Amino acid sequence: MKYKKSVHRTFALITQLGISMIVPILLCVWVGGWLEEKFKLPVTIPFIILGVLAGMRNVYLLVRHANEDLEEKKEEGKDEKR
């Protein structure tokens, strides 16, 4: 049963990583396109870069949090064996 939980957890993490990366990029592309259309400002490229940076930050925080959870579980398992 632990194996199935591990596979499901890993699949959920991978899916969440993809969503956390693509949503800020798409939002920034949409906002940049809207600003170009509305105000004739060439801001799509800077907004794309901003979206990529925001997505990378989201992924970093998500992976760091997932890694901390795994380390805590490993430490709890070691304490129970003693």
N, CA, C and O atoms as a Maestro MAE file, in Angstrom:
{
 s_m_m2io_version
 :::
 2.0.0
}

f_m_ct {
 s_m_title
 :::
 protein
 m_atom[328] {
  # First column is atom index #
  i_m_mmod_type
  r_m_x_coord
  r_m_y_coord
  r_m_z_coord
  i_m_residue_number
  s_m_chain_name
  s_m_pdb_residue_name
  s_m_pdb_atom_name
  i_m_atomic_number
  :::
  1 25 0.817 -1.192 0.000 1 A "MET " " N  " 7
  2 3 0.000 0.000 0.000 1 A "MET " " CA " 6
  3 2 0.866 1.264 0.000 1 A "MET " " C  " 6
  4 15 0.488 2.271 -0.598 1 A "MET " " O  " 8
  5 25 2.022 1.217 0.665 2 A "LYS " " N  " 7
  6 3 2.905 2.382 0.689 2 A "LYS " " CA " 6
  7 2 3.369 2.731 -0.720 2 A "LYS " " C  " 6
  8 15 3.536 3.904 -1.054 2 A "LYS " " O  " 8
  9 25 3.577 1.700 -1.549 3 A "TYR " " N  " 7
  10 3 4.048 1.944 -2.912 3 A "TYR " " CA " 6
  11 2 3.022 2.769 -3.688 3 A "TYR " " C  " 6
  12 15 3.388 3.713 -4.389 3 A "TYR " " O  " 8
  13 25 1.745 2.421 -3.569 4 A "LYS " " N  " 7
  14 3 0.706 3.155 -4.289 4 A "LYS " " CA " 6
  15 2 0.622 4.598 -3.817 4 A "LYS " " C  " 6
  16 15 0.448 5.505 -4.631 4 A "LYS " " O  " 8
  17 25 0.744 4.825 -2.515 5 A "LYS " " N  " 7
  18 3 0.723 6.189 -1.996 5 A "LYS " " CA " 6
  19 2 1.901 6.985 -2.542 5 A "LYS " " C  " 6
  20 15 1.764 8.162 -2.874 5 A "LYS " " O  " 8
  21 25 3.057 6.338 -2.631 6 A "SER " " N  " 7
  22 3 4.249 7.004 -3.134 6 A "SER " " CA " 6
  23 2 4.079 7.384 -4.602 6 A "SER " " C  " 6
  24 15 4.445 8.487 -5.008 6 A "SER " " O  " 8
  25 25 3.531 6.481 -5.388 7 A "VAL " " N  " 7
  26 3 3.331 6.762 -6.809 7 A "VAL " " CA " 6
  27 2 2.315 7.888 -6.991 7 A "VAL " " C  " 6
  28 15 2.526 8.794 -7.797 7 A "VAL " " O  " 8
  29 25 1.236 7.831 -6.256 8 A "HIS " " N  " 7
  30 3 0.213 8.870 -6.367 8 A "HIS " " CA " 6
  31 2 0.755 10.223 -5.908 8 A "HIS " " C  " 6
  32 15 0.473 11.254 -6.519 8 A "HIS " " O  " 8
  33 25 1.519 10.209 -4.849 9 A "ARG " " N  " 7
  34 3 2.098 11.465 -4.346 9 A "ARG " " CA " 6
  35 2 3.081 12.053 -5.357 9 A "ARG " " C  " 6
  36 15 3.087 13.263 -5.584 9 A "ARG " " O  " 8
  37 25 3.899 11.215 -5.956 10 A "THR " " N  " 7
  38 3 4.862 11.678 -6.951 10 A "THR " " CA " 6
  39 2 4.148 12.225 -8.183 10 A "THR " " C  " 6
  40 15 4.522 13.272 -8.710 10 A "THR " " O  " 8
  41 25 3.117 11.511 -8.641 11 A "PHE " " N  " 7
  42 3 2.352 11.969 -9.794 11 A "PHE " " CA " 6
  43 2 1.679 13.316 -9.500 11 A "PHE " " C  " 6
  44 15 1.665 14.204 -10.352 11 A "PHE " " O  " 8
  45 25 1.133 13.459 -8.317 12 A "ALA " " N  " 7
  46 3 0.489 14.720 -7.931 12 A "ALA " " CA " 6
  47 2 1.509 15.854 -7.887 12 A "ALA " " C  " 6
  48 15 1.219 16.972 -8.313 12 A "ALA " " O  " 8
  49 25 2.698 15.567 -7.372 13 A "LEU " " N  " 7
  50 3 3.746 16.593 -7.299 13 A "LEU " " CA " 6
  51 2 4.179 17.026 -8.694 13 A "LEU " " C  " 6
  52 15 4.349 18.219 -8.946 13 A "LEU " " O  " 8
  53 25 4.358 16.076 -9.596 14 A "ILE " " N  " 7
  54 3 4.771 16.412 -10.963 14 A "ILE " " CA " 6
  55 2 3.698 17.244 -11.653 14 A "ILE " " C  " 6
  56 15 4.009 18.215 -12.343 14 A "ILE " " O  " 8
  57 25 2.437 16.865 -11.467 15 A "THR " " N  " 7
  58 3 1.345 17.626 -12.059 15 A "THR " " CA " 6
  59 2 1.302 19.033 -11.487 15 A "THR " " C  " 6
  60 15 1.139 20.000 -12.231 15 A "THR " " O  " 8
  61 25 1.444 19.155 -10.193 16 A "GLN " " N  " 7
  62 3 1.407 20.460 -9.545 16 A "GLN " " CA " 6
  63 2 2.593 21.318 -9.987 16 A "GLN " " C  " 6
  64 15 2.458 22.534 -10.116 16 A "GLN " " O  " 8
  65 25 3.747 20.702 -10.218 17 A "LEU " " N  " 7
  66 3 4.901 21.463 -10.702 17 A "LEU " " CA " 6
  67 2 4.620 22.064 -12.078 17 A "LEU " " C  " 6
  68 15 4.940 23.225 -12.333 17 A "LEU " " O  " 8
  69 25 4.025 21.274 -12.952 18 A "GLY " " N  " 7
  70 3 3.702 21.774 -14.289 18 A "GLY " " CA " 6
  71 2 2.703 22.910 -14.252 18 A "GLY " " C  " 6
  72 15 2.868 23.920 -14.936 18 A "GLY " " O  " 8
  73 25 1.666 22.741 -13.449 19 A "ILE " " N  " 7
  74 3 0.650 23.790 -13.338 19 A "ILE " " CA " 6
  75 2 1.248 25.047 -12.718 19 A "ILE " " C  " 6
  76 15 0.945 26.161 -13.145 19 A "ILE " " O  " 8
  77 25 2.099 24.864 -11.707 20 A "SER " " N  " 7
  78 3 2.719 26.016 -11.043 20 A "SER " " CA " 6
  79 2 3.658 26.774 -11.966 20 A "SER " " C  " 6
  80 15 3.917 27.957 -11.749 20 A "SER " " O  " 8
  81 25 4.170 26.110 -12.991 21 A "MET " " N  " 7
  82 3 5.071 26.770 -13.929 21 A "MET " " CA " 6
  83 2 4.293 27.440 -15.064 21 A "MET " " C  " 6
  84 15 4.632 28.553 -15.467 21 A "MET " " O  " 8
  85 25 3.268 26.787 -15.577 22 A "ILE " " N  " 7
  86 3 2.606 27.285 -16.782 22 A "ILE " " CA " 6
  87 2 1.601 28.403 -16.505 22 A "ILE " " C  " 6
  88 15 1.426 29.283 -17.347 22 A "ILE " " O  " 8
  89 25 0.939 28.391 -15.353 23 A "VAL " " N  " 7
  90 3 -0.094 29.399 -15.074 23 A "VAL " " CA " 6
  91 2 0.475 30.825 -15.040 23 A "VAL " " C  " 6
  92 15 -0.093 31.705 -15.686 23 A "VAL " " O  " 8
  93 25 1.564 31.090 -14.319 24 A "PRO " " N  " 7
  94 3 2.086 32.470 -14.333 24 A "PRO " " CA " 6
  95 2 2.545 32.916 -15.725 24 A "PRO " " C  " 6
  96 15 2.408 34.086 -16.081 24 A "PRO " " O  " 8
  97 25 3.084 31.986 -16.504 25 A "ILE " " N  " 7
  98 3 3.531 32.340 -17.849 25 A "ILE " " CA " 6
  99 2 2.337 32.726 -18.711 25 A "ILE " " C  " 6
  100 15 2.369 33.750 -19.393 25 A "ILE " " O  " 8
  101 25 1.285 31.915 -18.686 26 A "LEU " " N  " 7
  102 3 0.104 32.217 -19.493 26 A "LEU " " CA " 6
  103 2 -0.577 33.508 -19.048 26 A "LEU " " C  " 6
  104 15 -1.028 34.293 -19.882 26 A "LEU " " O  " 8
  105 25 -0.651 33.724 -17.751 27 A "LEU " " N  " 7
  106 3 -1.250 34.971 -17.256 27 A "LEU " " CA " 6
  107 2 -0.448 36.192 -17.704 27 A "LEU " " C  " 6
  108 15 -1.021 37.203 -18.109 27 A "LEU " " O  " 8
  109 25 0.862 36.092 -17.630 28 A "CYS " " N  " 7
  110 3 1.701 37.222 -18.038 28 A "CYS " " CA " 6
  111 2 1.632 37.454 -19.550 28 A "CYS " " C  " 6
  112 15 1.671 38.600 -19.996 28 A "CYS " " O  " 8
  113 25 1.531 36.391 -20.336 29 A "VAL " " N  " 7
  114 3 1.362 36.561 -21.780 29 A "VAL " " CA " 6
  115 2 0.039 37.253 -22.068 29 A "VAL " " C  " 6
  116 15 -0.025 38.151 -22.907 29 A "VAL " " O  " 8
  117 25 -1.010 36.839 -21.380 30 A "TRP " " N  " 7
  118 3 -2.326 37.445 -21.586 30 A "TRP " " CA " 6
  119 2 -2.320 38.924 -21.190 30 A "TRP " " C  " 6
  120 15 -2.815 39.768 -21.937 30 A "TRP " " O  " 8
  121 25 -1.768 39.235 -20.028 31 A "VAL " " N  " 7
  122 3 -1.716 40.630 -19.570 31 A "VAL " " CA " 6
  123 2 -0.841 41.460 -20.507 31 A "VAL " " C  " 6
  124 15 -1.200 42.586 -20.852 31 A "VAL " " O  " 8
  125 25 0.293 40.921 -20.917 32 A "GLY " " N  " 7
  126 3 1.169 41.647 -21.841 32 A "GLY " " CA " 6
  127 2 0.493 41.918 -23.175 32 A "GLY " " C  " 6
  128 15 0.619 43.011 -23.726 32 A "GLY " " O  " 8
  129 25 -0.220 40.932 -23.695 33 A "GLY " " N  " 7
  130 3 -0.946 41.130 -24.952 33 A "GLY " " CA " 6
  131 2 -2.053 42.156 -24.811 33 A "GLY " " C  " 6
  132 15 -2.274 42.973 -25.705 33 A "GLY " " O  " 8
  133 25 -2.747 42.109 -23.687 34 A "TRP " " N  " 7
  134 3 -3.821 43.079 -23.441 34 A "TRP " " CA " 6
  135 2 -3.252 44.496 -23.346 34 A "TRP " " C  " 6
  136 15 -3.821 45.436 -23.900 34 A "TRP " " O  " 8
  137 25 -2.128 44.644 -22.640 35 A "LEU " " N  " 7
  138 3 -1.516 45.971 -22.515 35 A "LEU " " CA " 6
  139 2 -1.020 46.490 -23.866 35 A "LEU " " C  " 6
  140 15 -1.134 47.680 -24.159 35 A "LEU " " O  " 8
  141 25 -0.469 45.592 -24.683 36 A "GLU " " N  " 7
  142 3 -0.028 46.018 -26.017 36 A "GLU " " CA " 6
  143 2 -1.209 46.472 -26.861 36 A "GLU " " C  " 6
  144 15 -1.125 47.469 -27.576 36 A "GLU " " O  " 8
  145 25 -2.309 45.734 -26.772 37 A "GLU " " N  " 7
  146 3 -3.487 46.086 -27.560 37 A "GLU " " CA " 6
  147 2 -4.129 47.383 -27.067 37 A "GLU " " C  " 6
  148 15 -4.542 48.225 -27.865 37 A "GLU " " O  " 8
  149 25 -4.207 47.529 -25.762 38 A "LYS " " N  " 7
  150 3 -4.908 48.665 -25.176 38 A "LYS " " CA " 6
  151 2 -4.087 49.966 -25.242 38 A "LYS " " C  " 6
  152 15 -4.612 51.017 -25.613 38 A "LYS " " O  " 8
  153 25 -2.807 49.888 -24.884 39 A "PHE " " N  " 7
  154 3 -1.985 51.094 -24.761 39 A "PHE " " CA " 6
  155 2 -0.849 51.184 -25.774 39 A "PHE " " C  " 6
  156 15 -0.074 52.141 -25.757 39 A "PHE " " O  " 8
  157 25 -0.747 50.199 -26.650 40 A "LYS " " N  " 7
  158 3 0.318 50.162 -27.674 40 A "LYS " " CA " 6
  159 2 1.719 50.201 -27.038 40 A "LYS " " C  " 6
  160 15 2.637 50.839 -27.554 40 A "LYS " " O  " 8
  161 25 1.852 49.498 -25.900 41 A "LEU " " N  " 7
  162 3 3.146 49.405 -25.233 41 A "LEU " " CA " 6
  163 2 3.772 48.043 -25.537 41 A "LEU " " C  " 6
  164 15 3.097 47.020 -25.422 41 A "LEU " " O  " 8
  165 25 5.041 48.014 -25.921 42 A "PRO " " N  " 7
  166 3 5.693 46.721 -26.203 42 A "PRO " " CA " 6
  167 2 6.165 46.046 -24.900 42 A "PRO " " C  " 6
  168 15 7.339 46.127 -24.538 42 A "PRO " " O  " 8
  169 25 5.243 45.392 -24.216 43 A "VAL " " N  " 7
  170 3 5.579 44.814 -22.915 43 A "VAL " " CA " 6
  171 2 5.410 43.295 -22.853 43 A "VAL " " C  " 6
  172 15 5.585 42.711 -21.784 43 A "VAL " " O  " 8
  173 25 5.079 42.646 -23.953 44 A "THR " " N  " 7
  174 3 4.822 41.205 -23.899 44 A "THR " " CA " 6
  175 2 6.082 40.434 -23.518 44 A "THR " " C  " 6
  176 15 6.021 39.546 -22.668 44 A "THR " " O  " 8
  177 25 7.203 40.748 -24.117 45 A "ILE " " N  " 7
  178 3 8.446 40.017 -23.829 45 A "ILE " " CA " 6
  179 2 8.863 40.179 -22.357 45 A "ILE " " C  " 6
  180 15 9.170 39.178 -21.709 45 A "ILE " " O  " 8
  181 25 8.886 41.402 -21.811 46 A "PRO " " N  " 7
  182 3 9.209 41.514 -20.383 46 A "PRO " " CA " 6
  183 2 8.218 40.767 -19.488 46 A "PRO " " C  " 6
  184 15 8.607 40.205 -18.465 46 A "PRO " " O  " 8
  185 25 6.941 40.762 -19.872 47 A "PHE " " N  " 7
  186 3 5.958 40.031 -19.079 47 A "PHE " " CA " 6
  187 2 6.180 38.528 -19.176 47 A "PHE " " C  " 6
  188 15 5.974 37.815 -18.193 47 A "PHE " " O  " 8
  189 25 6.590 38.034 -20.327 48 A "ILE " " N  " 7
  190 3 6.906 36.604 -20.463 48 A "ILE " " CA " 6
  191 2 8.072 36.249 -19.539 48 A "ILE " " C  " 6
  192 15 8.038 35.230 -18.850 48 A "ILE " " O  " 8
  193 25 9.089 37.085 -19.529 49 A "ILE " " N  " 7
  194 3 10.240 36.852 -18.647 49 A "ILE " " CA " 6
  195 2 9.802 36.878 -17.187 49 A "ILE " " C  " 6
  196 15 10.229 36.043 -16.389 49 A "ILE " " O  " 8
  197 25 8.953 37.834 -16.842 50 A "LEU " " N  " 7
  198 3 8.426 37.903 -15.485 50 A "LEU " " CA " 6
  199 2 7.638 36.641 -15.136 50 A "LEU " " C  " 6
  200 15 7.756 36.125 -14.024 50 A "LEU " " O  " 8
  201 25 6.842 36.145 -16.069 51 A "GLY " " N  " 7
  202 3 6.075 34.918 -15.848 51 A "GLY " " CA " 6
  203 2 6.967 33.710 -15.652 51 A "GLY " " C  " 6
  204 15 6.695 32.873 -14.792 51 A "GLY " " O  " 8
  205 25 8.024 33.607 -16.431 52 A "VAL " " N  " 7
  206 3 8.967 32.490 -16.282 52 A "VAL " " CA " 6
  207 2 9.642 32.553 -14.916 52 A "VAL " " C  " 6
  208 15 9.777 31.532 -14.242 52 A "VAL " " O  " 8
  209 25 10.062 33.730 -14.512 53 A "LEU " " N  " 7
  210 3 10.699 33.885 -13.203 53 A "LEU " " CA " 6
  211 2 9.733 33.545 -12.068 53 A "LEU " " C  " 6
  212 15 10.117 32.892 -11.098 53 A "LEU " " O  " 8
  213 25 8.486 33.985 -12.188 54 A "ALA " " N  " 7
  214 3 7.482 33.668 -11.166 54 A "ALA " " CA " 6
  215 2 7.217 32.157 -11.130 54 A "ALA " " C  " 6
  216 15 7.085 31.575 -10.053 54 A "ALA " " O  " 8
  217 25 7.143 31.534 -12.290 55 A "GLY " " N  " 7
  218 3 6.946 30.089 -12.344 55 A "GLY " " CA " 6
  219 2 8.104 29.331 -11.723 55 A "GLY " " C  " 6
  220 15 7.899 28.353 -11.003 55 A "GLY " " O  " 8
  221 25 9.322 29.780 -11.999 56 A "MET " " N  " 7
  222 3 10.503 29.120 -11.411 56 A "MET " " CA " 6
  223 2 10.496 29.268 -9.893 56 A "MET " " C  " 6
  224 15 10.864 28.339 -9.175 56 A "MET " " O  " 8
  225 25 10.080 30.424 -9.407 57 A "ARG " " N  " 7
  226 3 9.997 30.631 -7.961 57 A "ARG " " CA " 6
  227 2 8.958 29.699 -7.352 57 A "ARG " " C  " 6
  228 15 9.198 29.100 -6.304 57 A "ARG " " O  " 8
  229 25 7.814 29.573 -7.999 58 A "ASN " " N  " 7
  230 3 6.773 28.679 -7.504 58 A "ASN " " CA " 6
  231 2 7.256 27.231 -7.444 58 A "ASN " " C  " 6
  232 15 7.019 26.527 -6.462 58 A "ASN " " O  " 8
  233 25 7.931 26.800 -8.499 59 A "VAL " " N  " 7
  234 3 8.447 25.430 -8.542 59 A "VAL " " CA " 6
  235 2 9.487 25.220 -7.444 59 A "VAL " " C  " 6
  236 15 9.486 24.189 -6.770 59 A "VAL " " O  " 8
  237 25 10.370 26.195 -7.267 60 A "TYR " " N  " 7
  238 3 11.394 26.081 -6.231 60 A "TYR " " CA " 6
  239 2 10.766 25.930 -4.846 60 A "TYR " " C  " 6
  240 15 11.158 25.060 -4.068 60 A "TYR " " O  " 8
  241 25 9.787 26.787 -4.547 61 A "LEU " " N  " 7
  242 3 9.136 26.707 -3.237 61 A "LEU " " CA " 6
  243 2 8.386 25.395 -3.054 61 A "LEU " " C  " 6
  244 15 8.391 24.828 -1.961 61 A "LEU " " O  " 8
  245 25 7.749 24.911 -4.099 62 A "LEU " " N  " 7
  246 3 7.002 23.658 -4.023 62 A "LEU " " CA " 6
  247 2 7.942 22.475 -3.788 62 A "LEU " " C  " 6
  248 15 7.653 21.607 -2.965 62 A "LEU " " O  " 8
  249 25 9.045 22.439 -4.497 63 A "VAL " " N  " 7
  250 3 10.009 21.345 -4.330 63 A "VAL " " CA " 6
  251 2 10.657 21.415 -2.957 63 A "VAL " " C  " 6
  252 15 10.861 20.386 -2.313 63 A "VAL " " O  " 8
  253 25 10.979 22.609 -2.510 64 A "ARG " " N  " 7
  254 3 11.578 22.755 -1.188 64 A "ARG " " CA " 6
  255 2 10.623 22.272 -0.099 64 A "ARG " " C  " 6
  256 15 11.037 21.593 0.841 64 A "ARG " " O  " 8
  257 25 9.363 22.621 -0.226 65 A "HIS " " N  " 7
  258 3 8.364 22.193 0.747 65 A "HIS " " CA " 6
  259 2 8.182 20.672 0.710 65 A "HIS " " C  " 6
  260 15 8.087 20.033 1.758 65 A "HIS " " O  " 8
  261 25 8.135 20.100 -0.479 66 A "ALA " " N  " 7
  262 3 7.985 18.639 -0.603 66 A "ALA " " CA " 6
  263 2 9.199 17.927 -0.020 66 A "ALA " " C  " 6
  264 15 9.059 16.878 0.609 66 A "ALA " " O  " 8
  265 25 10.378 18.483 -0.221 67 A "ASN " " N  " 7
  266 3 11.599 17.882 0.303 67 A "ASN " " CA " 6
  267 2 11.626 17.942 1.826 67 A "ASN " " C  " 6
  268 15 12.064 16.991 2.473 67 A "ASN " " O  " 8
  269 25 11.164 19.046 2.404 68 A "GLU " " N  " 7
  270 3 11.105 19.158 3.866 68 A "GLU " " CA " 6
  271 2 10.149 18.124 4.452 68 A "GLU " " C  " 6
  272 15 10.427 17.536 5.497 68 A "GLU " " O  " 8
  273 25 9.012 17.903 3.771 69 A "ASP " " N  " 7
  274 3 8.059 16.899 4.243 69 A "ASP " " CA " 6
  275 2 8.675 15.509 4.235 69 A "ASP " " C  " 6
  276 15 8.475 14.735 5.171 69 A "ASP " " O  " 8
  277 25 9.424 15.186 3.185 70 A "LEU " " N  " 7
  278 3 10.053 13.869 3.104 70 A "LEU " " CA " 6
  279 2 11.122 13.693 4.180 70 A "LEU " " C  " 6
  280 15 11.246 12.618 4.766 70 A "LEU " " O  " 8
  281 25 11.889 14.744 4.436 71 A "GLU " " N  " 7
  282 3 12.919 14.665 5.470 71 A "GLU " " CA " 6
  283 2 12.296 14.485 6.844 71 A "GLU " " C  " 6
  284 15 12.825 13.733 7.663 71 A "GLU " " O  " 8
  285 25 11.184 15.158 7.115 72 A "GLU " " N  " 7
  286 3 10.508 15.004 8.401 72 A "GLU " " CA " 6
  287 2 9.988 13.586 8.572 72 A "GLU " " C  " 6
  288 15 10.076 13.027 9.665 72 A "GLU " " O  " 8
  289 25 9.452 12.999 7.518 73 A "LYS " " N  " 7
  290 3 8.946 11.635 7.601 73 A "LYS " " CA " 6
  291 2 10.081 10.647 7.851 73 A "LYS " " C  " 6
  292 15 9.920 9.694 8.614 73 A "LYS " " O  " 8
  293 25 11.228 10.872 7.212 74 A "LYS " " N  " 7
  294 3 12.373 9.993 7.423 74 A "LYS " " CA " 6
  295 2 12.854 10.076 8.869 74 A "LYS " " C  " 6
  296 15 13.179 9.056 9.478 74 A "LYS " " O  " 8
  297 25 12.898 11.296 9.421 75 A "GLU " " N  " 7
  298 3 13.331 11.463 10.807 75 A "GLU " " CA " 6
  299 2 12.351 10.815 11.771 75 A "GLU " " C  " 6
  300 15 12.767 10.214 12.762 75 A "GLU " " O  " 8
  301 25 11.043 10.928 11.493 76 A "GLU " " N  " 7
  302 3 10.041 10.295 12.337 76 A "GLU " " CA " 6
  303 2 10.186 8.780 12.300 76 A "GLU " " C  " 6
  304 15 10.014 8.109 13.318 76 A "GLU " " O  " 8
  305 25 10.500 8.246 11.128 77 A "GLY " " N  " 7
  306 3 10.683 6.810 10.989 77 A "GLY " " CA " 6
  307 2 11.894 6.318 11.764 77 A "GLY " " C  " 6
  308 15 11.868 5.224 12.329 77 A "GLY " " O  " 8
  309 25 12.955 7.115 11.797 78 A "LYS " " N  " 7
  310 3 14.158 6.745 12.539 78 A "LYS " " CA " 6
  311 2 13.891 6.767 14.035 78 A "LYS " " C  " 6
  312 15 14.359 5.895 14.767 78 A "LYS " " O  " 8
  313 25 13.135 7.769 14.491 79 A "ASP " " N  " 7
  314 3 12.823 7.876 15.909 79 A "ASP " " CA " 6
  315 2 11.980 6.697 16.385 79 A "ASP " " C  " 6
  316 15 12.172 6.224 17.505 79 A "ASP " " O  " 8
  317 25 11.063 6.219 15.571 80 A "GLU " " N  " 7
  318 3 10.188 5.112 15.940 80 A "GLU " " CA " 6
  319 2 10.959 3.806 16.016 80 A "GLU " " C  " 6
  320 15 10.579 2.923 16.784 80 A "GLU " " O  " 8
  321 25 12.016 3.654 15.255 81 A "LYS " " N  " 7
  322 3 12.788 2.406 15.238 81 A "LYS " " CA " 6
  323 2 13.668 2.286 16.482 81 A "LYS " " C  " 6
  324 15 14.061 1.177 16.844 81 A "LYS " " O  " 8
  325 25 13.979 3.379 17.128 82 A "ARG " " N  " 7
  326 3 14.887 3.344 18.302 82 A "ARG " " CA " 6
  327 2 14.224 2.827 19.491 82 A "ARG " " C  " 6
  328 15 14.842 2.734 20.551 82 A "ARG " " O  " 8
  :::
 }
 m_bond[327] {
  # First column is bond index #
  i_m_from
  i_m_to
  i_m_order
  :::
  1 1 2 1
  2 2 3 1
  3 3 4 2
  4 3 5 1
  5 5 6 1
  6 6 7 1
  7 7 8 2
  8 7 9 1
  9 9 10 1
  10 10 11 1
  11 11 12 2
  12 11 13 1
  13 13 14 1
  14 14 15 1
  15 15 16 2
  16 15 17 1
  17 17 18 1
  18 18 19 1
  19 19 20 2
  20 19 21 1
  21 21 22 1
  22 22 23 1
  23 23 24 2
  24 23 25 1
  25 25 26 1
  26 26 27 1
  27 27 28 2
  28 27 29 1
  29 29 30 1
  30 30 31 1
  31 31 32 2
  32 31 33 1
  33 33 34 1
  34 34 35 1
  35 35 36 2
  36 35 37 1
  37 37 38 1
  38 38 39 1
  39 39 40 2
  40 39 41 1
  41 41 42 1
  42 42 43 1
  43 43 44 2
  44 43 45 1
  45 45 46 1
  46 46 47 1
  47 47 48 2
  48 47 49 1
  49 49 50 1
  50 50 51 1
  51 51 52 2
  52 51 53 1
  53 53 54 1
  54 54 55 1
  55 55 56 2
  56 55 57 1
  57 57 58 1
  58 58 59 1
  59 59 60 2
  60 59 61 1
  61 61 62 1
  62 62 63 1
  63 63 64 2
  64 63 65 1
  65 65 66 1
  66 66 67 1
  67 67 68 2
  68 67 69 1
  69 69 70 1
  70 70 71 1
  71 71 72 2
  72 71 73 1
  73 73 74 1
  74 74 75 1
  75 75 76 2
  76 75 77 1
  77 77 78 1
  78 78 79 1
  79 79 80 2
  80 79 81 1
  81 81 82 1
  82 82 83 1
  83 83 84 2
  84 83 85 1
  85 85 86 1
  86 86 87 1
  87 87 88 2
  88 87 89 1
  89 89 90 1
  90 90 91 1
  91 91 92 2
  92 91 93 1
  93 93 94 1
  94 94 95 1
  95 95 96 2
  96 95 97 1
  97 97 98 1
  98 98 99 1
  99 99 100 2
  100 99 101 1
  101 101 102 1
  102 102 103 1
  103 103 104 2
  104 103 105 1
  105 105 106 1
  106 106 107 1
  107 107 108 2
  108 107 109 1
  109 109 110 1
  110 110 111 1
  111 111 112 2
  112 111 113 1
  113 113 114 1
  114 114 115 1
  115 115 116 2
  116 115 117 1
  117 117 118 1
  118 118 119 1
  119 119 120 2
  120 119 121 1
  121 121 122 1
  122 122 123 1
  123 123 124 2
  124 123 125 1
  125 125 126 1
  126 126 127 1
  127 127 128 2
  128 127 129 1
  129 129 130 1
  130 130 131 1
  131 131 132 2
  132 131 133 1
  133 133 134 1
  134 134 135 1
  135 135 136 2
  136 135 137 1
  137 137 138 1
  138 138 139 1
  139 139 140 2
  140 139 141 1
  141 141 142 1
  142 142 143 1
  143 143 144 2
  144 143 145 1
  145 145 146 1
  146 146 147 1
  147 147 148 2
  148 147 149 1
  149 149 150 1
  150 150 151 1
  151 151 152 2
  152 151 153 1
  153 153 154 1
  154 154 155 1
  155 155 156 2
  156 155 157 1
  157 157 158 1
  158 158 159 1
  159 159 160 2
  160 159 161 1
  161 161 162 1
  162 162 163 1
  163 163 164 2
  164 163 165 1
  165 165 166 1
  166 166 167 1
  167 167 168 2
  168 167 169 1
  169 169 170 1
  170 170 171 1
  171 171 172 2
  172 171 173 1
  173 173 174 1
  174 174 175 1
  175 175 176 2
  176 175 177 1
  177 177 178 1
  178 178 179 1
  179 179 180 2
  180 179 181 1
  181 181 182 1
  182 182 183 1
  183 183 184 2
  184 183 185 1
  185 185 186 1
  186 186 187 1
  187 187 188 2
  188 187 189 1
  189 189 190 1
  190 190 191 1
  191 191 192 2
  192 191 193 1
  193 193 194 1
  194 194 195 1
  195 195 196 2
  196 195 197 1
  197 197 198 1
  198 198 199 1
  199 199 200 2
  200 199 201 1
  201 201 202 1
  202 202 203 1
  203 203 204 2
  204 203 205 1
  205 205 206 1
  206 206 207 1
  207 207 208 2
  208 207 209 1
  209 209 210 1
  210 210 211 1
  211 211 212 2
  212 211 213 1
  213 213 214 1
  214 214 215 1
  215 215 216 2
  216 215 217 1
  217 217 218 1
  218 218 219 1
  219 219 220 2
  220 219 221 1
  221 221 222 1
  222 222 223 1
  223 223 224 2
  224 223 225 1
  225 225 226 1
  226 226 227 1
  227 227 228 2
  228 227 229 1
  229 229 230 1
  230 230 231 1
  231 231 232 2
  232 231 233 1
  233 233 234 1
  234 234 235 1
  235 235 236 2
  236 235 237 1
  237 237 238 1
  238 238 239 1
  239 239 240 2
  240 239 241 1
  241 241 242 1
  242 242 243 1
  243 243 244 2
  244 243 245 1
  245 245 246 1
  246 246 247 1
  247 247 248 2
  248 247 249 1
  249 249 250 1
  250 250 251 1
  251 251 252 2
  252 251 253 1
  253 253 254 1
  254 254 255 1
  255 255 256 2
  256 255 257 1
  257 257 258 1
  258 258 259 1
  259 259 260 2
  260 259 261 1
  261 261 262 1
  262 262 263 1
  263 263 264 2
  264 263 265 1
  265 265 266 1
  266 266 267 1
  267 267 268 2
  268 267 269 1
  269 269 270 1
  270 270 271 1
  271 271 272 2
  272 271 273 1
  273 273 274 1
  274 274 275 1
  275 275 276 2
  276 275 277 1
  277 277 278 1
  278 278 279 1
  279 279 280 2
  280 279 281 1
  281 281 282 1
  282 282 283 1
  283 283 284 2
  284 283 285 1
  285 285 286 1
  286 286 287 1
  287 287 288 2
  288 287 289 1
  289 289 290 1
  290 290 291 1
  291 291 292 2
  292 291 293 1
  293 293 294 1
  294 294 295 1
  295 295 296 2
  296 295 297 1
  297 297 298 1
  298 298 299 1
  299 299 300 2
  300 299 301 1
  301 301 302 1
  302 302 303 1
  303 303 304 2
  304 303 305 1
  305 305 306 1
  306 306 307 1
  307 307 308 2
  308 307 309 1
  309 309 310 1
  310 310 311 1
  311 311 312 2
  312 311 313 1
  313 313 314 1
  314 314 315 1
  315 315 316 2
  316 315 317 1
  317 317 318 1
  318 318 319 1
  319 319 320 2
  320 319 321 1
  321 321 322 1
  322 322 323 1
  323 323 324 2
  324 323 325 1
  325 325 326 1
  326 326 327 1
  327 327 328 2
  :::
 }
}
